[in-house]
Amino acid sequence: MNSLSLDYGWGNNLPAEIGDFKHLKKLHLFYNGWLKELPPEIGNLTELEELLLFGSRVEVLPRRDRKPDKT
């Protein structure tokens, strides 16, 4: 699976297991008015290219620590 849409009233929190979808490229969370934060495990989605939060109330995105590029 490379795309996941959890739109319209998913709830007030996203399960930490979202981080298990390592190859996810698109995550849509439209109109989730109770969703105010994303779990830190979302940082495990290293291939994520698109995160759409339109109509959601997410106030803070978790910090993702990046490993320095090796030259």
Residue frames relative to the residue before (quaternion, step in Angstrom):
aa qw qx qy qz dx dy dz
M 1.0000 0.0000 0.0000 0.0000 0.00 0.00 0.00
N 0.0777 -0.8176 0.5691 0.0402 3.56 -0.86 0.91
S 0.7526 0.2653 -0.1797 0.5752 3.60 1.29 -0.01
L 0.0010 -0.7931 0.6079 -0.0370 3.57 -0.98 0.91
S 0.0826 -0.7925 0.6041 0.0111 3.54 -0.87 1.02
L 0.0012 0.7788 -0.6246 0.0580 3.56 -0.65 1.20
D 0.1275 0.8449 -0.5003 0.1397 3.54 0.58 1.20
Y 0.8591 0.2517 -0.1552 0.4177 3.50 -1.44 0.29
G 0.8638 -0.2251 0.0866 0.4424 3.50 -0.03 1.36
W 0.1329 0.8228 -0.5373 0.1290 3.56 0.94 0.83
G 0.6515 -0.4786 0.3346 0.4843 3.59 0.99 -0.75
N 0.6214 -0.5692 0.3844 0.3770 3.56 -1.24 -0.19
N 0.7872 0.1340 -0.1560 0.5814 3.58 1.20 0.14
L 0.3849 -0.6889 0.5734 0.2202 3.47 -1.22 0.66
P 0.4823 -0.6873 0.4445 0.3121 3.63 -0.74 0.93
A 0.5868 -0.5919 0.4303 0.3467 3.55 -1.11 0.73
E 0.5775 0.6174 -0.3648 0.3902 3.60 1.14 -0.56
I 0.4413 0.6784 -0.4674 0.3559 3.59 1.24 -0.14
G 0.6245 0.5686 -0.3220 0.4279 3.58 1.14 -0.63
D 0.5706 0.6049 -0.3752 0.4095 3.58 1.27 -0.23
F 0.6232 0.5357 -0.3392 0.4578 3.58 1.23 -0.37
K 0.1092 -0.8815 0.4577 0.0399 3.54 0.70 1.18
H 0.7441 0.3994 -0.2214 0.4877 3.61 1.07 -0.65
L 0.3621 0.7459 -0.4828 0.2817 3.57 1.27 0.27
K 0.1950 -0.7978 0.5642 0.0849 3.56 -0.85 1.00
K 0.7923 0.1593 -0.0722 0.5845 3.60 1.12 -0.66
L 0.0012 0.7730 -0.6337 0.0307 3.55 -0.94 0.98
H 0.0749 -0.8043 0.5895 -0.0096 3.55 -0.62 1.20
L 0.0088 -0.7966 0.6023 -0.0506 3.55 -0.79 1.10
F 0.0828 0.8414 -0.5257 0.0938 3.58 0.87 0.98
Y 0.8887 0.0558 -0.0376 0.4534 3.53 -1.22 0.72
N 0.3797 0.6591 -0.5388 0.3621 3.53 0.72 1.14
G 0.1755 -0.8677 0.4599 0.0696 3.53 0.42 1.32
W 0.6921 0.4597 -0.2830 0.4792 3.60 1.13 -0.49
L 0.5727 0.5969 -0.3748 0.4187 3.57 1.23 -0.30
K 0.0367 -0.8421 0.5376 -0.0249 3.59 -0.40 1.24
E 0.8011 0.0911 -0.0729 0.5870 3.58 1.17 -0.34
L 0.3606 -0.7036 0.5749 0.2108 3.49 -1.29 0.49
P 0.5190 -0.6472 0.4447 0.3378 3.60 -1.00 0.70
P 0.6110 -0.5710 0.3942 0.3811 3.60 -1.09 0.60
E 0.5762 0.6175 -0.3680 0.3891 3.58 1.15 -0.58
I 0.5047 0.6386 -0.4367 0.3830 3.58 1.20 -0.25
G 0.5604 0.6061 -0.3676 0.4282 3.56 1.27 -0.38
N 0.5788 0.5828 -0.3714 0.4328 3.59 1.26 -0.27
L 0.5858 0.5762 -0.3701 0.4334 3.58 1.26 -0.25
T 0.0677 -0.8727 0.4836 0.0069 3.53 0.57 1.22
E 0.6972 0.4379 -0.2784 0.4946 3.61 1.20 -0.35
L 0.3984 0.7398 -0.4640 0.2806 3.60 1.29 0.03
E 0.1343 -0.8028 0.5801 0.0307 3.55 -0.78 1.11
E 0.8080 0.1594 -0.0429 0.5655 3.57 1.11 -0.66
L 0.0235 0.7606 -0.6459 0.0615 3.54 -0.81 1.13
L 0.0432 -0.8197 0.5708 -0.0225 3.56 -0.42 1.23
L 0.0751 -0.8264 0.5569 -0.0349 3.54 -0.67 1.19
F 0.2518 0.8099 -0.5035 0.1650 3.60 1.21 0.28
G 0.8244 0.1923 -0.1677 0.5052 3.57 -0.84 1.01
S 0.5870 0.5317 -0.3751 0.4816 3.58 1.28 0.13
R 0.4112 -0.7262 0.5013 0.2285 3.57 -1.22 0.36
V 0.2235 0.7792 -0.5491 0.2036 3.57 1.06 0.66
E 0.2119 -0.8189 0.5293 0.0664 3.53 -0.65 1.19
V 0.7980 0.1277 -0.0344 0.5879 3.58 1.08 -0.70
L 0.2613 -0.7378 0.6014 0.1602 3.52 -1.02 0.85
P 0.5129 -0.6391 0.4636 0.3369 3.60 -0.95 0.77
R 0.4760 -0.6509 0.5124 0.2953 3.51 -1.13 0.69
R 0.1664 -0.7667 0.6121 0.0992 3.52 -1.00 0.82
D 0.2921 -0.7525 0.5671 0.1636 3.53 -0.59 1.15
R 0.1785 -0.7895 0.5823 0.0762 3.52 -0.75 1.07
K 0.4149 -0.6726 0.5517 0.2667 3.51 -1.08 0.76
P 0.5234 -0.6421 0.4462 0.3387 3.59 -0.95 0.76
D 0.5164 -0.6278 0.4822 0.3267 3.55 -1.09 0.73
K 0.3476 -0.7149 0.5659 0.2187 3.53 -1.03 0.84
T 0.1902 -0.7950 0.5677 0.0971 3.55 -0.89 0.92
